[in-house]
């Protein structure tokens, strides 16, 4: 009888001790583990409801989808910082919800007809946008040679396959 009471007491104490130790630790899963479990969203394919269910606010979801619709998609997650209202801190919070994009074909755009917001989404700098607008005061951009004189060589090489005149 004494052994039964002592055994029960030890079992009871060990159960409570384990619970106290266990509650001090928080399980943190790496992004690789989440991706392996298909818990990360594909930023180029995720629906509005999928993003909302994952805890992303309505305003950010709308902006992420607008960017995707205009450009054709994200080549890299850090392109979210091109969106007005998504700075570095917000980006750090949002990026954990998405897996890195695999491949995307950007939409073509006419350099003479797009607005500044679209140019920003494609990664043009403020200076490059100013140069384009200044050039438009005199004439339209008729070809790649003219555009090469207005924007950086790096930006031209990156987007030359998507620009129309």
Backbone as CSV, one residue per row, in Angstrom:
resi,resn,N_x,N_y,N_z,CA_x,CA_y,CA_z,C_x,C_y,C_z
1,UNK,0.811,-1.179,0.000,0.000,0.000,0.000,0.865,1.257,0.000
2,UNK,1.909,1.205,0.841,2.831,2.323,0.928,3.523,2.551,-0.412
3,UNK,3.910,1.464,-1.067,4.571,1.555,-2.374,3.634,2.155,-3.413
4,UNK,2.367,1.813,-3.353,1.373,2.331,-4.292,1.198,3.837,-4.125
5,UNK,1.149,4.303,-2.884,0.998,5.735,-2.617,2.243,6.488,-3.065
6,UNK,3.415,5.948,-2.762,4.674,6.593,-3.157,4.790,6.631,-4.682
7,UNK,4.448,5.544,-5.334,4.492,5.493,-6.806,3.527,6.507,-7.413
8,UNK,2.336,6.593,-6.864,1.340,7.553,-7.357,1.830,8.982,-7.154
9,UNK,2.435,9.247,-5.990,2.954,10.568,-5.678,4.087,10.951,-6.638
10,UNK,4.989,10.021,-6.905,6.095,10.272,-7.843,5.555,10.533,-9.248
11,UNK,4.577,9.747,-9.656,3.969,9.924,-10.972,3.301,11.286,-11.079
12,UNK,2.594,11.672,-10.037,1.910,12.961,-10.018,2.903,14.115,-10.080
13,UNK,3.966,14.041,-9.294,4.986,15.094,-9.274,5.694,15.182,-10.625
14,UNK,6.040,14.046,-11.199,6.755,14.065,-12.484,5.865,14.620,-13.598
15,UNK,4.567,14.353,-13.532,3.642,14.875,-14.536,3.588,16.391,-14.473
16,UNK,3.455,16.944,-13.265,3.405,18.398,-13.118,4.745,19.041,-13.439
17,UNK,5.836,18.403,-13.085,7.172,18.933,-13.370,7.409,19.002,-14.876
18,UNK,7.004,17.960,-15.573,7.188,17.930,-17.028,6.394,19.055,-17.692
19,UNK,5.177,19.289,-17.204,4.343,20.365,-17.748,4.966,21.721,-17.515
20,UNK,5.582,21.932,-16.359,6.216,23.214,-16.042,7.436,23.431,-16.922
21,UNK,8.214,22.379,-17.126,9.399,22.496,-17.981,8.980,22.720,-19.420
22,UNK,7.983,21.992,-19.856,7.522,22.068,-21.230,6.991,23.455,-21.575
23,UNK,6.323,24.119,-20.639,5.710,25.409,-20.932,6.732,26.527,-21.075
24,UNK,7.973,26.307,-20.674,9.003,27.329,-20.813,9.544,27.421,-22.233
25,UNK,9.262,26.430,-23.044,9.813,26.376,-24.391,8.726,26.574,-25.430
26,UNK,9.099,27.242,-26.487,8.178,27.485,-27.584,8.745,26.809,-28.825
27,UNK,7.922,26.089,-29.535,8.368,25.423,-30.748,8.431,26.446,-31.872
28,UNK,9.578,26.543,-32.484,9.766,27.448,-33.617,10.176,26.606,-34.811
29,UNK,9.367,26.690,-35.879,9.680,25.901,-37.067,10.394,26.784,-38.077
30,UNK,11.384,26.223,-38.713,12.109,26.977,-39.720,11.263,27.108,-40.977
31,UNK,11.628,28.060,-41.813,10.914,28.267,-43.068,10.993,27.013,-43.940
32,UNK,12.130,26.307,-43.892,12.283,25.074,-44.674,11.277,24.016,-44.236
33,UNK,11.051,23.900,-42.928,10.085,22.931,-42.415,8.682,23.304,-42.861
34,UNK,8.356,24.597,-42.766,7.029,25.054,-43.190,6.821,24.812,-44.678
35,UNK,7.854,25.058,-45.468,7.744,24.850,-46.915,7.570,23.361,-47.227
36,UNK,8.281,22.521,-46.508,8.171,21.078,-46.721,6.760,20.590,-46.402
37,UNK,6.106,21.251,-45.472,4.745,20.880,-45.103,3.703,21.611,-45.961
38,UNK,4.155,22.353,-46.967,3.270,23.134,-47.848,2.433,24.146,-47.085
39,UNK,3.007,24.754,-46.057,2.306,25.762,-45.285,2.606,27.175,-45.783
40,UNK,3.604,27.308,-46.642,3.929,28.616,-47.205,3.153,28.821,-48.495
41,UNK,2.749,30.055,-48.726,1.969,30.395,-49.915,2.883,30.725,-51.086
42,UNK,2.430,30.435,-52.282,3.112,30.864,-53.496,2.576,32.249,-53.819
43,UNK,3.408,33.262,-53.695,2.972,34.650,-53.860,2.399,34.923,-55.252
44,UNK,2.802,34.138,-56.234,2.310,34.342,-57.598,1.022,33.579,-57.905
45,UNK,0.599,32.711,-56.991,-0.595,31.905,-57.250,-1.641,31.968,-56.154
46,UNK,-1.253,32.382,-54.968,-2.166,32.362,-53.817,-3.378,33.250,-54.065
47,UNK,-4.542,32.746,-53.698,-5.771,33.524,-53.850,-5.883,34.529,-52.707
48,UNK,-6.785,35.459,-52.896,-7.044,36.469,-51.872,-7.450,35.787,-50.562
49,UNK,-8.339,34.795,-50.651,-8.805,34.116,-49.435,-7.685,33.331,-48.754
50,UNK,-6.789,32.733,-49.534,-5.654,32.015,-48.947,-4.771,32.963,-48.136
51,UNK,-4.516,34.139,-48.702,-3.670,35.109,-48.002,-4.361,35.620,-46.743
52,UNK,-5.660,35.886,-46.840,-6.400,36.349,-45.664,-6.420,35.286,-44.572
53,UNK,-6.606,34.019,-44.956,-6.618,32.915,-43.983,-5.275,32.765,-43.283
54,UNK,-4.190,33.131,-43.975,-2.863,32.993,-43.371,-2.532,34.146,-42.417
55,UNK,-3.467,35.111,-42.309,-3.265,36.192,-41.351,-2.767,37.498,-41.940
56,UNK,-2.717,37.603,-43.245,-2.293,38.849,-43.886,-3.504,39.774,-43.967
57,UNK,-3.313,41.032,-43.614,-4.441,41.966,-43.588,-4.947,42.263,-45.002
58,UNK,-6.223,42.644,-45.066,-6.908,42.930,-46.328,-6.142,43.952,-47.171
59,UNK,-5.655,45.024,-46.540,-4.984,46.083,-47.307,-3.699,45.571,-47.961
60,UNK,-2.925,44.753,-47.246,-1.699,44.198,-47.830,-2.017,43.174,-48.920
61,UNK,-3.043,42.371,-48.697,-3.448,41.389,-49.703,-3.816,42.105,-51.008
62,UNK,-4.595,43.166,-50.892,-5.004,43.922,-52.085,-3.791,44.494,-52.823
63,UNK,-2.825,45.009,-52.084,-1.627,45.586,-52.697,-0.756,44.507,-53.351
64,UNK,-0.620,43.377,-52.684,0.184,42.276,-53.227,-0.423,41.769,-54.530
65,UNK,-1.735,41.634,-54.554,-2.423,41.154,-55.758,-2.389,42.201,-56.871
66,UNK,-2.531,43.472,-56.519,-2.452,44.533,-57.528,-1.084,44.513,-58.217
67,UNK,-0.029,44.401,-57.428,1.329,44.332,-57.982,1.445,43.143,-58.933
68,UNK,0.952,42.003,-58.488,1.008,40.778,-59.289,0.237,40.944,-60.597
69,UNK,-0.929,41.575,-60.546,-1.733,41.794,-61.750,-1.045,42.734,-62.737
70,UNK,-0.425,43.774,-62.224,0.222,44.768,-63.091,1.494,44.211,-63.724
71,UNK,2.339,43.586,-62.921,3.650,43.155,-63.426,3.662,41.743,-64.005
72,UNK,2.710,40.936,-63.597,2.697,39.543,-64.021,3.178,38.612,-62.928
73,UNK,3.742,39.169,-61.861,4.189,38.343,-60.746,5.466,38.858,-60.114
74,UNK,5.912,38.113,-59.137,7.114,38.451,-58.371,8.252,37.532,-58.793
75,UNK,9.406,38.118,-59.101,10.601,37.316,-59.344,11.251,36.948,-58.016
76,UNK,11.190,37.893,-57.062,11.743,37.688,-55.726,10.788,38.307,-54.713
77,UNK,10.771,37.745,-53.528,9.875,38.248,-52.489,10.177,39.697,-52.106
78,UNK,11.445,40.084,-52.152,11.791,41.440,-51.720,11.207,42.524,-52.625
79,UNK,10.610,42.138,-53.744,9.925,43.118,-54.594,8.716,43.717,-53.885
80,UNK,8.251,43.079,-52.820,7.135,43.639,-52.052,7.468,45.024,-51.518
81,UNK,8.752,45.319,-51.307,9.142,46.629,-50.774,8.943,47.740,-51.803
82,UNK,8.671,47.394,-53.049,8.367,48.394,-54.070,6.948,48.930,-53.920
83,UNK,6.141,48.233,-53.153,4.738,48.601,-52.970,4.633,49.671,-51.886
84,UNK,3.903,50.735,-52.192,3.691,51.804,-51.220,2.996,51.233,-49.980
85,UNK,3.564,51.500,-48.812,2.988,51.002,-47.565,3.640,49.727,-47.052
86,UNK,4.509,49.127,-47.857,5.243,47.939,-47.399,6.719,48.304,-47.335
87,UNK,7.147,48.661,-46.129,8.548,48.983,-45.906,9.307,47.737,-45.458
88,UNK,10.509,47.945,-44.982,11.358,46.812,-44.590,10.769,46.012,-43.428
89,UNK,10.213,46.702,-42.431,9.663,45.993,-41.267,8.444,45.162,-41.659
90,UNK,7.569,45.750,-42.442,6.376,45.017,-42.889,6.784,43.860,-43.781
91,UNK,7.751,44.098,-44.651,8.245,43.034,-45.522,8.765,41.856,-44.700
92,UNK,9.509,42.133,-43.639,10.051,41.066,-42.789,8.928,40.218,-42.185
93,UNK,7.805,40.861,-41.856,6.667,40.128,-41.298,5.931,39.335,-42.375
94,UNK,5.827,39.909,-43.570,5.075,39.262,-44.644,5.842,38.109,-45.294
95,UNK,7.151,38.251,-45.432,7.919,37.266,-46.201,7.867,35.859,-45.606
96,UNK,7.617,35.755,-44.300,7.560,34.432,-43.676,6.299,33.666,-44.065
97,UNK,5.363,34.336,-44.697,4.120,33.690,-45.134,4.261,33.051,-46.524
98,UNK,5.324,33.437,-47.253,5.455,33.030,-48.647,6.738,32.250,-48.887
99,UNK,6.681,31.340,-49.862,7.908,30.699,-50.316,8.489,31.542,-51.449
100,UNK,9.770,31.414,-51.654,10.452,32.190,-52.695,9.885,31.778,-54.056
101,UNK,9.533,32.758,-54.905,8.957,32.431,-56.219,9.925,31.627,-57.083
102,UNK,9.381,30.709,-57.874,10.206,29.865,-58.735,10.538,30.576,-60.041
103,UNK,9.569,30.753,-60.881,9.812,31.459,-62.133,8.537,32.193,-62.516
104,UNK,8.724,33.325,-63.150,7.581,34.137,-63.560,7.944,34.872,-64.841
105,UNK,6.972,35.031,-65.686,7.167,35.811,-66.908,6.427,37.125,-66.720
106,UNK,7.170,38.206,-66.682,6.566,39.512,-66.463,5.711,39.935,-67.655
107,UNK,4.742,40.788,-67.368,3.918,41.369,-68.426,4.732,42.396,-69.204
108,UNK,4.436,42.501,-70.476,5.056,43.549,-71.291,4.352,44.870,-70.996
109,UNK,5.067,45.987,-71.171,4.464,47.297,-70.955,5.048,48.301,-71.946
110,UNK,4.234,49.303,-72.273,4.663,50.351,-73.189,5.273,51.481,-72.370
111,UNK,6.534,51.745,-72.574,7.277,52.731,-71.799,6.697,54.145,-71.954
112,UNK,5.978,54.381,-73.044,5.396,55.701,-73.282,3.994,55.859,-72.691
113,UNK,3.398,54.774,-72.236,2.011,54.834,-71.755,1.824,54.491,-70.285
114,UNK,2.818,53.896,-69.644,2.642,53.470,-68.252,2.721,54.639,-67.284
115,UNK,2.084,54.462,-66.133,2.146,55.484,-65.093,3.352,55.245,-64.176
116,UNK,3.603,56.203,-63.306,4.759,56.122,-62.407,4.683,54.911,-61.475
117,UNK,3.488,54.597,-61.015,3.315,53.460,-60.114,3.794,52.170,-60.773
118,UNK,3.437,51.989,-62.043,3.865,50.796,-62.777,5.377,50.772,-62.935
119,UNK,5.963,51.910,-63.242,7.417,51.973,-63.375,8.097,51.627,-62.054
120,UNK,7.539,52.091,-60.952,8.085,51.744,-59.636,7.977,50.240,-59.406
121,UNK,6.828,49.661,-59.770,6.635,48.221,-59.601,7.656,47.420,-60.405
122,UNK,8.065,47.931,-61.540,9.079,47.242,-62.348,10.499,47.543,-61.866
123,UNK,10.620,48.361,-60.841,11.922,48.586,-60.219,12.691,49.796,-60.711
124,UNK,12.044,50.680,-61.471,12.722,51.899,-61.900,12.947,52.800,-60.697
125,UNK,14.093,53.484,-60.675,14.390,54.426,-59.598,13.628,55.725,-59.845
126,UNK,13.534,56.548,-58.813,12.866,57.851,-58.962,13.581,58.697,-60.015
127,UNK,14.887,58.630,-60.036,15.676,59.394,-61.011,15.384,58.916,-62.435
128,UNK,15.301,57.611,-62.624,14.993,57.072,-63.959,13.588,57.485,-64.398
129,UNK,12.654,57.479,-63.476,11.286,57.904,-63.801,11.269,59.386,-64.166
130,UNK,12.008,60.199,-63.423,12.111,61.626,-63.747,12.694,61.824,-65.143
131,UNK,13.742,61.052,-65.461,14.358,61.162,-66.782,13.388,60.764,-67.897
132,UNK,12.596,59.729,-67.664,11.603,59.297,-68.653,10.563,60.389,-68.847
133,UNK,10.057,60.952,-67.764,9.040,62.013,-67.850,9.604,63.265,-68.519
134,UNK,10.828,63.592,-68.223,11.474,64.753,-68.836,11.611,64.539,-70.345
135,UNK,11.990,63.341,-70.733,12.114,62.999,-72.153,10.752,63.086,-72.837
136,UNK,9.703,62.650,-72.140,8.350,62.678,-72.696,7.843,64.097,-72.938
137,UNK,8.406,65.070,-72.258,8.016,66.469,-72.493,8.362,66.897,-73.916
138,UNK,9.411,66.305,-74.475,9.866,66.650,-75.827,9.361,65.663,-76.869
139,UNK,9.373,64.386,-76.520,9.072,63.353,-77.510,8.780,62.025,-76.819
140,UNK,8.225,61.098,-77.575,8.072,59.745,-77.051,9.403,59.010,-77.215
141,UNK,9.553,57.946,-76.478,10.741,57.098,-76.614,10.430,56.120,-77.733
142,UNK,11.175,56.220,-78.827,10.856,55.445,-80.027,11.545,54.088,-80.114
143,UNK,12.666,53.934,-79.425,13.397,52.665,-79.559,14.336,52.441,-78.381
144,UNK,14.974,51.298,-78.411,15.861,50.907,-77.317,17.085,51.820,-77.194
145,UNK,17.567,52.351,-78.286,18.739,53.231,-78.221,18.427,54.501,-77.442
146,UNK,17.250,55.041,-77.670,16.847,56.226,-76.914,16.673,55.889,-75.428
147,UNK,16.053,54.745,-75.153,15.823,54.344,-73.766,17.134,54.097,-73.031
148,UNK,18.100,53.522,-73.709,19.405,53.245,-73.086,20.089,54.522,-72.605
149,UNK,19.798,55.644,-73.248,20.382,56.929,-72.851,19.662,57.543,-71.652
150,UNK,18.493,57.003,-71.312,17.666,57.584,-70.254,17.778,56.813,-68.939
151,UNK,17.845,55.487,-69.027,17.881,54.652,-67.815,19.224,53.938,-67.700
152,UNK,19.435,53.311,-66.565,20.697,52.603,-66.351,20.793,51.376,-67.257
153,UNK,22.006,51.021,-67.595,22.248,49.839,-68.434,21.729,48.590,-67.730
154,UNK,21.938,48.514,-66.427,21.484,47.366,-65.652,19.968,47.219,-65.742
155,UNK,19.238,48.314,-65.558,17.776,48.272,-65.630,17.317,47.927,-67.040
156,UNK,17.979,48.482,-68.030,17.611,48.180,-69.417,17.792,46.681,-69.700
157,UNK,18.939,46.134,-69.325,19.220,44.715,-69.579,18.224,43.815,-68.847
158,UNK,17.831,44.225,-67.661,16.895,43.438,-66.876,15.487,43.421,-67.481
159,UNK,15.084,44.538,-68.104,13.696,44.664,-68.571,13.518,44.752,-70.086
160,UNK,14.579,44.673,-70.853,14.482,44.894,-72.293,13.482,43.986,-72.996
161,UNK,13.282,42.781,-72.506,12.355,41.852,-73.141,10.892,42.166,-72.845
162,UNK,10.641,43.087,-71.910,9.277,43.397,-71.501,8.815,44.793,-71.927
163,UNK,9.732,45.586,-72.490,9.421,46.966,-72.843,8.993,47.080,-74.299
164,UNK,7.880,47.774,-74.500,7.399,48.110,-75.845,7.511,49.604,-76.022
165,UNK,7.541,50.053,-77.291,7.689,51.489,-77.594,6.505,52.003,-78.377
